[in-house]
Amino acid sequence: MIDIYGLGNAIVDTEYRVSEDFLDKHDVAKGHMTLIDEFRLRELTQVLNEHAAEKTSGGSAANTIFAAQSFGSSTYYSCKVSADNIGAFFLQDLREAGIEVSTNQMTESKTSGQCLVFITPDGERSMNTCLGVSDQLTINDIDGAKIAASRYLYLEGYLSSSVTATETAAAARAHAEESKVKTVITLSDPSIVQAFRANLELMLGNGVDHLFCNEEEALTWTKTDRLDIAANELSDVANTLNITLGAKGSLFAQYGRQTLIPAFTATPVDTNGAGDIYAGANIHGWCLEMDPIAAARFGNLAASSLIGKYGARFKHVSDYKELLSRFNSEHAVRNQP
């Protein structure tokens, strides 16, 4: 039995600390993910030669799967990489973490996906992503037997930017439904909601078991400026819902009831990956049979801890274990009579 089967882009993140002026000078949209082609990737890389950088395997779903695996869940990940150094780096990083990765993902076509992450002094991250061969993800890259043997199927909304990846995600969701596997989707980014809504609707089908999104994505999807209305409308496409609210914490919605879970105090250094680890912590909590409010509280703790450091992940697996141990201790004290 596998706890979580993840399907998403294979992206190697390269993080740079830059000024606001850098974003303005090079026409980088602050706070959002922008899809770029290989020409734009080379153009930006050339002007970044003198900037210090840190490289990690990434991609939204991959970060979530990495977190869940590090907390203690068993995981499997399907993706598409090229037979190049970037692809080899990505696969090695996941496998060293204990994540089982599909073996049918390497190709000679195009380059592996890369994301340039620009971090400004306020901790905000602005991402320029070249999907490379990730946008050629097909149904041949998923393992139906592994999905059927999983408790949860996790899909990232970024897949909607590719027609073939959208079709693959929809097929994976349908297979999970037939196999009585819980389906979970994240909307990923407001720009994705705006540009690829029709593809996201195909991924969602007639609805999923659970949906993750942030406040801006929720409001953008439902075309309202009221969070309570957005949560009610999103409940039409998901049985349960988690909306992250930044410094305000997160909102859990189920059966028409909405519960605000307060945030933990944090000083943001880098917000990259906060939503991903939030999802990973929640799903791991569900695998441990935590009630959804406790799981969301764990997600808040994980996100607040991560944004106090640079990078979309913690540096060591032991950091995840220590965080879970801390939460368990505090949660036990909280629930004492």
N, C-alpha and C positions, 0 to 999 in steps of 0.2 A: 504494500500500500504506500502511495506517495501522498504527502500532505498537500503540496501545491505544484501544479503544472503551470509554468509561465510561458507565454508566447509574446515576443516583442522584438524590437530592433536590437541589433548588436552594434553598439556604439562605443568607441573608445573616447573618453572625455579627456581633454587637455585644458587645465584650468590656468587662467592668467589673472593676476590682480592688476587692474587698470584704473585710470582716473575717469571722471565724468567727461573730461575733454576728449579722451581717447574715443569714447562711444560716439560723441558728436562728430569728431573729425572723420571717423571711418564709417559713419552712417549705420551704427549698430542700434537696433531698437532696444531700449532699456526694459528689463524685466520680463521679456518674452522670449519664446523660442522661435527663431526664424529659420526656415528651410533654405539652404543655399546649394548651389551646384559645385562641381569640382573646380571650376575656374575661380569662383569666389573664395573657395577654401584655400587655394594656392595664393590668391591675392592677400588674404588676411594673414596667412602663415608667414609670408615674406615680411610683413611689417611687424610681426611679433618676435622676430629672431632674437632681439635683445631682451625680451621679457622672460623672467623666470617662470617655469611651467612645471606642473605636476600631472602625470598621466595615470589614469585608472580605466578599467573597463567600466562601461556605463550603459546608458539607456534606461528609461524609466522602469520598465518591468524587470530588467536585469537587476537594478538596484533594490527593488522590492524583494525579489527572489533571494538576492544575496543577504539582505537583512533577515528574512525569515529563516534561511538556512543557518545563519550565524546565531540566531536566537535558539535554534534547536529543531526546527522543522526539517522534514525531508523534502527535497525539491528536485524538479526536472525543468530544463529550459530548452525551448526550441527557437532557433533564429537562423540567420543567413549571414555568412562571412565569406570574404574572398580568401584565396590561398596566398595571402601576403603577410607581412610582419605584423600589421595592425590586427588582422584576424587571428593570427596565432597568439598574440598577446592577450586578446579578449578571451579566447577559449581556455588558455592556461590559467588565467586569473580566476575564472569561474570554477574550473576543475580543482584548483588548489584549495578552494573554499569548501569543497565537498559537494558541489552542485553537479548533478548528472546532466550532461549536455548531449543533445542529439548528434548523431555521427554523420548525418546526411546533409550538412549545412555548408560545406566548402565548395567554392566555384572559382573558375578563372575569370569570370565576367566582372568587370568594374572593380573598384577598390572597396575595402571594408569601410563601414560607416565611422565617421568621426564627428565630434562635437567640440567646438571651441567655446569654453565657458568663461565669460568675462565678469569678474567680481569687482564691484566698485566699493569704496570705503564704507558705504552704508550697509554692506552685506548683501545687497541685491545681486542676482545673477541674471545675465543676459546671454542667451545661448544661440549660437549659429551652428546649425546641424546639417551636415552633408550625409544623407542616408547611404550613399554608395549602393552596394549590392543588397542592402537590407530591404530596399523597395521591391526586390524581386522574390520575396518570400512567397512560396507556393504551398499548396496542400501536401506536396511531397515532402515538405520539411517538418510536418507534424507527425506524431506517433499516436495513432488512435488507441492502441492498447494501453499506452502509458496514461493517456487522458482518462480512459475508463477505469484505470486503477488508482485514480487520484481523488482526493476529497474536494479540492477546489481547482478550478481553471481560472487563471488570472490573465487578462488581456489589457494591453495598454492602448489608449486612444490614439497615440501617435501612428499606429498601424493604418489608420484611416487615410493617411496622406498618400497611400499607394493603392491602386485598384486591386492588384493581385494580393497584397497583404490584407486588404479589407475582406476580400473573398475568402482568404485562408482563415482569418479570424472568425468570420461568420460560420464557416464550416466546422471549426474547432468548437465554437459555442454550441452548434446544433448537435455535434457528436456528444458533447458533455451532457446536454439535456437528455439525450436518448439513454445515456449511461447513468443517469441520476446523480451526476456530479454537479456540485454547486458552481454557479458561474459568477465571476466578479470582473467588472470593467472599471477602468479609470478614464475620465475625460481628458486628462493629461495637461491641457494648456488652453487658455482662452482663444488663442489664434487658431488652434485646431478645431475648436467648436465653431468658430466663425467660418472657416474656409472649407471644412470637410464634414459638415453636419449630415449630409445625405449618406455619406459612407459610415459615419458613426451610427446612424439609424439602422443601417444594414447589419452592423456588428451587434447592436442591441437586440435585433429581431423583435419578438413579441414581449421582450422584457428579460431582465436578468435577476439573479438572486440578490446581488449587492452592487452598489455603485459608489465609487470614490470620486470626489471632485473638490475644488476649492471654491470659495465664495464667488469669485469673479466668473469662474466657469459655470457655476450654477445659475447666476443671474443672466449670463450671456445665453445659455441654453434656453431658459424660460422667458427671456426678453422682458424682465421685470426688474425693479430696483428694490424689491422687498424679499428678504431671505425666507420668511415664513411661507410666502406664496411659492417661491422657487422650490422649497423643500417639498411642499404638497404636490406640485406638478411633477417633480422628479420621481415621486413615489409611484407614479403611474408606469414608470419604466424599470423600477427596481423594488424588490420586496423590502429591502433595508438600504439605508443611505448614510454615508458619512461625508460631511462637508467640513473641510478645514477652514479656520477663520483667522489664521495668523496669531497675533498676540491675544486674541479673544478666546482661543482654544479651538474646539470643534463641536459640530452639531451632529447628533445621531437621531435618525428618524425611522420609525417603524409603526405600521398600523395607524397612521395619522397622528402619532404622538411624537413630539420633538423634544429632545433633551440636550441642553447646553452643557458641555464638559469643559470646565475652566482650564486655561493654559497654565503651564508651569513657568515661573519667572526665567527669562533668558535674555542675554545680551547678544543680538545677532551679529555674527561675523560673516557668515556665508549661508544663505538660505537654500543653496543648491541641494536637492535630494531630500528636503524636509517632507514633502508629500509622499515620496517613495518609501521612506523608512516608516512614516506614519501608517501606510497601508500594510507594510510588512509586519509591523508590530501588532496591528489589529488582527490580521489573518492568523499569525502565530498564536495570538491569544485565543482565537476561536478554536484552533486545533487543540489547545489546552483546556477547552471547555469553559473559558472565561465567559461571564455574561458580557454582552456587547458594550455596556457602559464602562465596565472595568477595562475591556480591551481598548476602547477609545481613550481612556485615561492613560493606558500604557502607550498608546500611539502618541498622545500629547507629550508624554515624558520623553519618548524617543526623539521626536522632532525637535523639542526644545533643547535637548542635549546635543543634537547634531549641529544645529545652527550656531552653536557657540564655538565651532571648530571649522577649519577650512576643509572643503571636500564634501562630496556627495555621500561618502561612507565614513565609518570609523576606520582607523588605521589597522586595528587588530580585531580578530574574532573575539578575543577576551573582553574587549570593550562592550560588545553586545551582551556577552554572558553576565558581565558585572552590572549592566543596566537592568537586565531582567531580574537579577538577584535583588538589586536595590528596589525595584518596583514591587516584587513579591513581599519583601520585608515591610515596606511602607503600606502596602495594601492589607497585609495581615493585621498591622497595628490599627489601620483605619476601620477594619471590620470587627475589632474586638468589642464585646458588649460593654 
